Amino acid sequence: MGDRKKYDVNPSMTGCPVKTTLDVIGGKWKAIILYHLIDGPKRFNEFRRLYPGMTQFMLTLQLRELERDGIIHREVYKQVPPKVEYSLTEFGTTLKPIILAMLNWGETYQVRIDDIRGETGE
């Protein structure tokens, strides 16, 4: 970690920049939600179909937090039944390189991680 010094936090700033990033995209589902929004807007039930293991409560919570942080936009259409779509904001698209780097890393090392976890019984 010899290059870490150039990324050290300015003493006048509060907190760590990595923590800031993780505060926004951390959690079990946020990065996955963002990954699927890269391709365009999604409706609530589309996320439910993509990940049936994600509870409605958790999906709602994660979407609200991403909206609160200005990462996604929630569009409510005035129709019956109501239609709600979620999309990345301009600010949210700044996370695209991070999400795609996570995708690349996962594709590259998924088998290795599976092997390691298989050896340890986790």
Residue pairs with C-beta under 8 A, 6 or more apart in sequence:
7 17
9 15
9 16
9 17
21 98
24 30
24 66
24 69
24 71
24 95
25 31
25 34
25 71
25 95
25 98
25 99
27 62
27 65
28 58
29 51
29 54
29 58
29 59
29 62
30 62
30 65
30 66
31 99
31 102
32 51
33 47
33 59
33 62
33 63
33 66
33 72
33 86
34 66
34 71
34 72
34 88
34 92
34 95
34 99
35 99
35 102
35 103
36 42
36 46
36 47
36 50
37 72
37 86
37 87
37 88
37 92
38 88
38 96
38 99
38 100
40 87
41 75
41 85
41 86
41 87
42 85
42 86
42 87
43 83
43 84
43 85
43 86
44 59
44 63
44 84
44 86
47 54
47 59
48 54
48 56
48 59
63 72
63 74
63 86
66 72
66 92
67 73
67 74
67 86
70 89
70 91
70 92
71 88
71 89
71 91
71 92
71 95
72 86
72 87
72 88
72 89
72 92
73 86
73 87
73 88
73 89
73 92
74 84
74 85
74 86
75 84
75 85
75 86
75 87
76 82
76 83
76 84
77 83
77 84
77 85
88 95
88 96
